[in-house]
C-alpha cells in the first residue's frame, strides 16, 4: 500500500517550530545501530560534478521501505546475513529517542518507525528534530531530508504538511551517525492534527490494499494434471497502467516452471493432451498461433499472420484446429452518416461477421467452413474429430428477445450440415458428451419451450437463470436436467475421466461446485474452501482440478482439488502479504420472512472493533436485479472496507435473482421494483429492530445499475434512509430501454413483452423521475461520463428535477469512465467520494466532503 501524498511543504531551520495540537511521538519501533560502509572511489566527483559526502551513505537504499511493515520483536536479515530485530521503545514526556552508537564503526544508521492511522482525508503536520543527518519516508516515499550535521549541542528540524487518504501509513526516520560526531545520537518527532499513532501494523482493510500489489487471476490445469497456468496482474500506482502476466507452476512442488512476464504474448490455453500450451502472438501482419511443448522444450508456430483472428479450438487428437476470422464491412470514411440497420448496432464501429475455418496441422492446409452475412460461432468439436457443432445468430427485431438462433452439426469429412434447431428465440451453447452421442446444452428455461420451465404461477421465465439439457443426436430428444436444481449454472464440464458433469453455480449467496451423475441423475455438492468460487479448471485426463475463490474477510486464493478424495490443497496465496496485518470484522447470515411466507436471504458485517454497547451507523447495499449478491471479497462495493470504517453493513437479497430456483428468479419479470423495493424497506426495518447496536437514525443505502435504479425508487417510497447513493442508476425506464446499449436486451428479461406504449404502470409509475417530488432524502448521484450501458442522462435528468424542486441532491461525473470505474486513480477518488458522503450524513463528519467538493452547499 502506498500513501497518497497530495501535498508536501518543507523547510529547514535550526530552532523548534511550535505546532498547534501536537502529539509527541512517544513510542517507536527501532532497529540499529547498523554498521554501513562508504563506497569505493570516493576521492573523485560523480557524473553530476558532486564530491562525496556523508549524505551519500545515508541516501543509499539499504532496506526496501515500500514493503516494510515492522512488528515488535520481528527479525530481518541485514548485510552479511546478520540477524537484526525491531525493538519497541517507549519515551517519557519530553524525552528524546537516544541511540547508542557502536564505537569502532565509521558510519552507522538506524531506522525508527511508527504508524499514522487516518480515518479520512486528513491533514497532519509533522516535525522531526535531530542533530544528525536524517531522511523521512512515508510508506517508502521520501518526504523530507536533512543532510547537515548540527553544531555541538544544537539540532536540525524538518517539517512536512501531509494530506493523507484513508488507511494506516508507516512513517520511517532513517538517521546516520558518523564517527567523531560531537553530539549525542537522538531524534524526536511531533505530529499535529489529532492523529492516531501506534507501533502496530494491525489495521482495517482500505482501498489501497484492494487495488494495489500483485493480484491473483484465473488458473487452469494442463491435460495431464501436472502443471497449472496461473494469471496475475498488478497496477502501476503512478501511471494507472495494469500489467498482466502468466506463470506455469508444477502442481506438486509449486515451483515456477516458466514465466511469461515479459513475453509480449497473450491468450494462453492448454492443448488437449500432455503439458503443451498454445497462445496467440500479435504482429503487424496479423496474429499467429504458437505451440509450446513444455515436456519436449519445443516451441513452434502452427498458423501464422492471420488477419482478424478471433478464436481457436483444437481437436482432441491435436491434428487440426478450428479458428474464426472476423470480416469487416468498412463504412465510408468520407461520410459522417451511419445507417442504423439493427437494434444492436448502436456504435460507429465497422460491422463484422465471424466465419469458421479448419487448419490441418500435417498438411498445413486451411479450409473455410462457413460463409454468409451472419456470424457463425463454434460451440464444440466432437471427441472423434469428425464433426463440429456451431450456431448462427441473426436479428429478429419484432419479437422478444430480438434475435433468433440456429444450431447446426457439420460433418468435417463431407461438409454436410444438419440442422439441430432453427429459429429459436432463445440462445443456447452446446458441447459434445465424452462418447459423442449427445450434446450438453446450456441456456435459459425457455430454450426448448416448456420442457425446461419450473416457474410456478409466474407467467414468464427469467432466461438469465441458466439451465442444463441433454440433447440426443440420434432421436433429437431433449432431456432437462436442472429443472428442479435451484442453483443457476455458471459453467459446466462433462469430464471424460469419470463421465461426471462438474458444475459451478450461483447458489443463493454463494458460488459452489456440484457434480451430476448421468446414471443416478443425482447432484452432489463438492466441498471447496472459499464461500465464492472463482475460476475452475479440470485436467482433461485426470481427476484433478484447480480453482480460485474468496469470501467475506478472505482474499482470493488458489487451491488444487483431488476429485477422487474430495480434498483441497492451498496452492497459491500471492495476496497474503497484502492482507497480512488486516483485521476483519465478523460477518453473519441474516434472513427474514415476508408476510406471504417468502424467505429473503441476506448477510451482514459487524464493524471492526465491534462493541455491543455502542450504536453504529448502517449501510444497506443491494442489487435487486437478476443476479445475486454473493458473500464475496472486494469488488466495487467492498463491504470489508466499510466495516473497517466503523459501519454495520447489511446486504439483503430480494426477489428476482438467479440461484434460488426458477420460481424465485421469474419474479424479476415485469416487476421493476414493485415488490423488491418493499422487500428492501421491510428487511431494513426488521434488521434494525433485531439489532439494537444499529442507530435507526443513521441509515444509508447504496446500489449501482439496477441497484442504482432501486436507490432512486426507494427514496420515492420511504423516508427511513438518512442518505442514499446511486451509481449509474436508471431514473426513467423508458429512456434506458431505448438509449442504453443493452437496455432493450436486458428488458427482454426484466419487462418481458411489455413496452412504454402498453405498460405505463411500469415505465412511468416505477420510474423515480416521475415521482421526483416525493424525494426528500439527501441523494448522491454518481455516473461515469462515458457509460454506454446506462447513459449519463439517467442521472442527469433526476439531478435536474431535484435541483428544480430544491431537494438535497449532488451529482458527480467520473470523467472518461464507462459503467464500471476501472482506472486506478479514479477508482480511489470515487471510493473516497462514497465514504465522504456516508461520513457526512451518518457520522456527522463533513470534513472529507468539503475537502473534495468545497463548492458544495450541502
C-alpha positions, 0 to 999 in steps of 0.5 A: 500500500502506498500513501497518497501524498497530495501535498508536501511543504518543507523547510529547514531551520535550526530552532523548534517550530511550535505546532498547534495540537501536537502529539509527541511521538512517544513510542517507536519501533527501532532497529540499529545501530547498523554498521554501513560502509562508504563506497569505493572511489570516493576521492573523485566527483560523480557524473553530476560534478558532486564530491562525496559526502556523508549524505551519500551513505545515508541516501543509499537504499539499504532496506526496501521501505515500500514493503516494510511493515515492522512488528515488535520483536520481528527479525530481518536479515541485514548485510552479511546475513546478520540477524537484526530485530525491531525493538519497541521503545517507549519515551517519557514526556519530553524525552528524546529517542537516544541511540547508542552508537557502536564505537569502532564503526565509521558510519552507522544508521538506524531506522525508527518507525511508527504508524499514522492511522487516518480515518479520512482525508486528513491533514497532519503536520509533522516535525522531526528534530535531530542533530544528525543527518536524517531522511523521512519516508512515508510508506517508502516515499521520501518526504523530507531530508536533512543532510547537515550535521548540527553544531555541538549541542544544537539540532536540525528540524524538518517539517512536512504538511501531509494530506493523507487518504484513508488507511494506516501509513508507516512513517520511517526516520532513517538517521546516520551517525558518523564517527567523531560526531560531537553530539549525542545520537537522538531524534524526536518527532511531533505530529499535529492534527489529532492523529492516531499513532501506534507501533502496530501494523494491525489495521482495517482493510482500505482501498489501497490494499484492494487495488494495489500489489500483485493480484491473483487471476484465473488458473487452469490445469494442463491435460495431464494434471501436472502443471497449472497456468496461473494469471496475475496482474498488478497496477502501476500506482503512478501511471494507472497502467495494469500489467498482466502476466502468466506463470506455469507452476508444477502442481506438486512442488509449486515451483515456477516452471516458466514465466511469461512476464515479459513475453509480449504474448497473450491468450494462453490455453492448454492443448488437449493432451500432455503439458503443451500450451498454445497462445496467440502472438500479435504482429503487424501482419496479423496474429499467429498461433504458437505451440509450446511443448513444455515436456519436449522444450519445443516451441513452434508456430502452427498458423501464422499472420492471420488477419482478424483472428478471433478464436481457436479450438483444437481437436482432441487428437491435436491434428487440426484446429478450428479458428474464426476470422472476423470480416469487416464491412468498412463504412465510408470514411468520407461520410459522417452518416451511419445507417442504423440497420439493427437494434444492436448496432448502436456504435460507429464501429465497422460491422463484422461477421465471424466465419469458421475455418479448419487448419490441418496441422500435417498438411498445413492446409486451411479450409473455410467452413462457413460463409454468409452475412451472419456470424457463425460461432463454434460451440464444440468439436466432437471427441472423434474429430469428425464433426463440429457443432456451431450456431448462427445468430441473426436479428429478429427485431419484432419479437422478444428477445430480438434475435433468433438462433440456429444450431447446426452439426457439420460433418468435417469429412463431407461438409454436410450440415444438419440442422439441430434447431432453427429459429429459436428465440432463445440462445443456447451453447452446446458441447459434445458428451465424452462418447459423442452421442449427445450434446450438453446444452446450456441456456435459459428455461425457455430454450426448448419451450416448456420442457425446461420451465419450473416457474410456478404461477409466474407467467414468464421465465427469467432466461438469465437463470441458466439451465442444463439439457441433454440433447440426443443426436440420434432421436433429437430428444431433449432431456432437462436436467436442472429443472428442479436444481435451484442453483443457476449454472455458471459453467459446466464440464462433462469430464471424460475421466469419470463421465461426471458433469462438474458444475459451478453455480450461483447458489443463493449467496454463494458460488459452489461446485456440484457434480451430476451423475448421468446414471443416478441423475443425482447432484452432489455438492463438492466441498471447496474452501472459499464461500465464492468460487472463482475460476475452475479448471479440470485436467482433461485426463485426470481427476484433478482440478484447480480453482480460485475463490474468496469470501467475506474477510478472505482474499482470493486464493488458489487451491488444487482439488483431488476429485477422487478424495474430495480434498483441497490443497492451498496452492497459491496465496500471492495476496497474503502479504497484502492482507497480512496485518488486516483485521476483519470484522465478523460477518453473519447470515441474516434472513427474514420472512415476508408476510406471504411466507417468502424467505429473503436471504441476506448477510451482514458485517459487524464493524471492526472493533465491534462493541455491543454497547455502542450504536453504529451507523448502517449501510444497506447495499443491494442489487435487486436485479437478476443476479445475486449478491454473493458473500464475496471479497472486494469488488466495487462495493467492498463491504470489508472496507466499510466495516473497517470504517466503523459501519454495520453493513447489511446486504439483503437479497430480494426477489428476482435473482438467479440461484434460488430456483426458477420460481424465485428468479421469474419474479424479476419479470415485469416487476421493476421494483414493485415488490423488491423495493418493499422487500428492501424497506421491510428487511431494513426495518426488521434488521434494525429492530433485531439489532439494537447496536444499529442507530435507526437514525443513521441509515444509508443505502447504496446500489449501482445499475439496477441497484442504482435504479432501486436507490432512486425508487426507494427514496420515492417510497420511504423516508427511513434512509438518512442518505442514499447513493446511486451509481449509474442508476436508471431514473426513467425506464423508458429512456434506458430501454431505448438509449442504453446499449443493452437496455432493450436486451436486458428488458427482454428479461426484466419487462418481458413483452411489455413496452412504454406504449402498453405498460405505463404502470411500469415505465412511468409509475416505477420510474423515480423521475416521475415521482421526483417530488416525493424525494426528500432524502439527501441523494448522491448521484454518481455516473461515469461520463462515458457509460454506454450501458446506462447513459449519463442522462439517467442521472442527469435528468433526476439531478435536474428535477431535484435541483428544480424542486430544491431537494438535497441532491449532488451529482458527480461525473467520473470523467472518461469512465464507462459503467464500471470505474476501472482506472486506478486513480479514479477508482480511489477518488470515487471510493473516497467520494462514497465514504465522504458522503456516508461520513457526512450524513451518518457520522456527522463528519463533513470534513472529507466532503468539503475537502473534495467538493468545497463548492458544495452547499450541502 
